[in-house]
Amino acid sequence: MKDLLKNACNELNLNIDDLQIDNFLKYKDILLDWNNKINLTAITDDKEIILKHFIDCLTVCKFVDFNNKTFIDVGTGAGFPALPIKIFCKDSLPTLLDSLNKRINFLKCVGDELNLQNITYVHSRAEDAGQDANFREKYDFCVSRAVANLSVLAEFDLPFVKVGGYFIALKGPLLDSELIDAKKAISTLGGEIEKIETIKIPFTDIEHKLVFIKKIRQTPKQYPRKAGKVSKNPIK
């Protein structure tokens, strides 16, 4: 598995060292252990965890150096993409936000076992934290993977980003149809799509997309709306 992780990173032109590799393998083992107690991932094969979770998350590091930058992962779940980014960019300053406290406890366990420093863990809904002055428009980046369609995700995520910062969405093959619906929401919330990068996950047939949305003005105060409204009535 060490060779697979190293070779896959090489394919992405990412230099990974032995400590980082060991941390990823520890993360994998903790993930599988906790997955017996709470539902964290449907992917349980070692090779697939490395490629479909870890390497997929690390693709964003081809384009962004997160070291000494603040970022928040909204709806982080089992820590994707924030923990792989943190392992790779050890000096990054992540906040991991999730609505389920059991997952937050898992994430703290991983952070402690891997001795990862300067991580903030937040048990909250995105709609609530996005209206909290401690989190609103405080981050250089907001990242999300497999949380919701882009119009909903934009309302969850853009309120956290500083003007001049970026919301980065890791998306799959349905992006083209999502973009049509999301343009109004992104603009309303103060964002502008800067670029979309297509990424092939090494040693798989999977192609994913990274959407880079720049925050060009403040998000209006009424967003995000209260819990339940965002998903039921996306901005259109």
C-alpha positions in Angstrom: 0.0 0.0 0.0 2.9 2.3 0.6 4.1 1.9 -3.0 0.6 2.5 -4.3 0.2 5.7 -2.3 3.7 7.0 -3.4 3.2 6.1 -7.0 -0.2 7.6 -7.2 1.1 10.9 -5.7 4.0 10.8 -8.2 1.4 10.6 -11.0 -0.1 13.8 -9.7 3.4 15.4 -9.3 3.0 15.5 -5.5 6.0 14.8 -3.4 5.0 12.7 -0.4 7.5 11.6 2.4 7.6 8.5 4.5 6.0 10.1 7.6 3.1 11.3 5.4 2.7 7.8 4.0 2.7 6.3 7.4 0.1 8.8 8.6 -2.2 7.9 5.7 -1.9 4.2 6.5 -2.7 4.8 10.1 -5.7 7.0 9.1 -6.9 4.1 6.9 -6.7 1.6 9.8 -8.5 4.0 12.2 -11.2 4.6 9.6 -11.8 0.9 9.1 -11.9 0.2 12.8 -14.4 3.0 13.6 -16.4 2.0 10.5 -17.5 -1.1 12.4 -19.1 1.2 15.0 -20.4 4.2 13.0 -21.1 4.5 9.3 -18.2 6.5 7.8 -17.5 4.9 4.4 -18.9 2.4 2.0 -15.4 1.8 0.6 -13.6 -0.7 2.8 -11.0 -2.2 0.4 -7.5 -0.9 1.3 -6.5 -0.1 -2.3 -9.8 1.7 -3.0 -9.6 3.8 0.2 -6.1 5.0 -0.9 -7.2 5.8 -4.5 -10.9 6.8 -4.2 -10.6 8.7 -0.9 -7.0 9.8 -0.1 -5.7 10.4 -3.6 -9.0 11.9 -4.8 -8.8 14.4 -2.0 -5.2 15.2 -2.7 -5.9 16.2 -6.3 -6.8 19.7 -5.0 -3.2 20.0 -3.7 -2.0 20.1 -7.3 -3.5 23.6 -7.6 -3.4 25.0 -4.1 -0.7 25.1 -1.4 -2.7 25.1 1.8 0.3 25.6 4.1 -0.2 28.6 6.5 -3.7 29.1 5.1 -7.0 28.7 6.9 -9.6 26.4 5.4 -12.9 24.9 6.5 -14.3 21.6 5.3 -18.1 21.8 5.5 -19.8 18.4 6.0 -16.4 16.7 6.4 -17.8 13.3 7.3 -14.9 10.9 7.7 -12.5 13.8 7.1 -12.6 14.1 3.4 -11.0 16.2 1.9 -9.6 18.1 5.0 -7.6 15.4 6.7 -5.7 14.2 3.6 -5.0 17.9 2.8 -3.7 18.4 6.4 -1.5 15.3 6.3 0.0 16.5 3.0 0.2 20.2 3.9 1.2 19.9 7.6 1.3 23.7 8.2 -2.3 24.2 7.0 -4.9 25.4 9.4 -8.1 23.4 8.9 -11.5 23.6 10.6 -13.5 20.4 10.3 -17.3 21.0 10.5 -19.9 18.2 10.7 -23.4 18.0 12.0 -22.9 14.6 13.7 -20.9 14.5 16.9 -19.9 10.8 16.5 -18.0 11.8 13.4 -16.4 14.7 15.2 -15.2 12.2 17.9 -13.7 10.0 15.1 -11.9 13.0 13.6 -10.5 14.0 16.9 -9.2 10.4 17.4 -7.5 10.6 14.0 -6.0 13.9 14.8 -4.7 12.7 18.1 -3.3 9.4 16.8 -1.5 11.1 14.0 -0.4 14.0 16.2 -1.8 16.6 13.8 -1.6 20.1 15.1 -3.7 23.2 14.7 -7.0 21.6 13.8 -10.3 23.0 14.9 -13.3 20.6 15.2 -16.8 22.1 15.0 -20.0 20.1 15.7 -22.6 22.2 13.9 -24.9 22.5 10.9 -23.4 24.5 8.1 -26.5 26.8 8.2 -25.9 27.7 11.8 -22.1 28.1 11.7 -22.4 30.2 8.5 -24.3 32.8 10.5 -21.9 32.7 13.4 -19.4 35.6 13.6 -16.7 33.2 14.7 -16.8 31.4 11.4 -18.5 33.7 8.8 -16.1 35.0 6.1 -13.1 34.0 8.2 -11.4 31.5 5.8 -9.0 31.6 2.9 -10.6 28.5 1.5 -13.7 26.4 1.9 -13.6 22.8 0.6 -16.4 20.3 0.2 -16.6 16.8 -1.3 -19.8 14.8 -2.0 -22.0 16.9 0.2 -24.8 18.3 -2.0 -25.5 19.6 -5.5 -23.6 22.8 -6.3 -26.5 25.3 -5.8 -27.1 24.0 -2.3 -23.4 23.6 -1.6 -22.7 27.2 -2.6 -25.1 28.5 0.1 -23.5 26.2 2.7 -20.0 27.1 1.8 -19.5 30.6 0.4 -20.6 32.4 3.6 -17.4 31.0 5.3 -15.0 32.4 2.7 -13.2 35.8 3.0 -13.6 38.2 0.1 -10.7 37.2 -2.2 -10.7 33.6 -1.0 -12.0 30.5 -2.7 -14.7 27.9 -2.4 -13.4 24.7 -3.9 -16.0 21.9 -4.7 -14.8 18.4 -5.5 -17.4 17.1 -7.9 -18.2 14.1 -10.0 -19.7 13.4 -13.5 -22.9 15.3 -12.9 -21.3 18.7 -12.6 -22.4 20.0 -16.0 -26.1 19.8 -15.2 -25.4 21.2 -11.7 -23.6 24.2 -13.1 -26.7 25.3 -15.0 -28.8 25.4 -11.8 -26.0 26.8 -9.6 -25.0 30.0 -11.5 -27.7 32.1 -9.9 -26.8 30.9 -6.4 -23.1 31.4 -6.8 -23.6 35.0 -8.0 -26.2 35.8 -5.4 -23.8 34.6 -2.6 -20.9 36.7 -3.8 -19.0 34.1 -5.8 -17.7 33.8 -9.4 -16.6 30.6 -11.1 -12.9 31.1 -11.9 -12.0 27.8 -13.4 -12.9 24.1 -13.6 -10.2 21.5 -13.6 -10.7 17.9 -14.8 -8.7 15.3 -12.9 -8.1 11.6 -13.5 -7.6 9.6 -10.4 -4.4 7.6 -11.0 -4.7 3.8 -11.6 -8.5 4.1 -12.0 -11.0 5.0 -14.7 -12.4 7.8 -12.6 -12.5 11.4 -13.7 -13.5 14.1 -11.3 -13.8 17.9 -11.5 -12.6 20.6 -9.2 -14.6 23.8 -9.3 -12.8 27.0 -8.1 -15.2 29.7 -7.1 -13.7 33.0 -6.1 -15.4 35.2 -3.4 -15.6 38.6 -5.1 -18.0 40.3 -2.6 -19.6 39.7 0.8 -22.4 37.2 1.1 -25.8 39.0 1.9 -26.7 38.7 5.5 -29.8 36.6 5.0 -27.6 33.7 3.7 -27.3 30.9 4.6 -31.0 30.5 5.4 -32.2 28.4 8.3 -31.7 24.6 8.4 -34.0 22.8 6.0 -34.7 25.7 3.7 -31.4 25.5 1.7 -31.9 22.0 0.5 -35.6 22.3 -0.1 -35.6 25.6 -1.9 -32.2 26.2 -3.5 -31.5 29.7 -4.9 -32.6 29.7 -8.6 
